């Protein structure tokens, strides 16, 4: 449903226990959606979830703000996010 939504610009999924499966779904959304500008997924992710999100960040160039605060992201997840943002256009 959200993959093809052309009006939603802010999505707040903070503190919703989306875990890794949810992060994979969000990643698929971000790969296709070009209108979402702000995504809040704080209090949800660990390294696996962060790596899933990082895959979409390599493709998505419309997202302007990503809130990853208070997650359980360690070195591997942070490095994946950082690398994807370096390559993001």
Buried (B, 14 or more C-beta within 10 A) or exposed (E): EBEEBEEBEEBEBBEEEBEBEBBBBBBBBBBEBEEBEBBBBBBBBBBBBBBBBBBBBBBBEEBEEBBBEEBEBEEEBBBBBEEBEEEBE
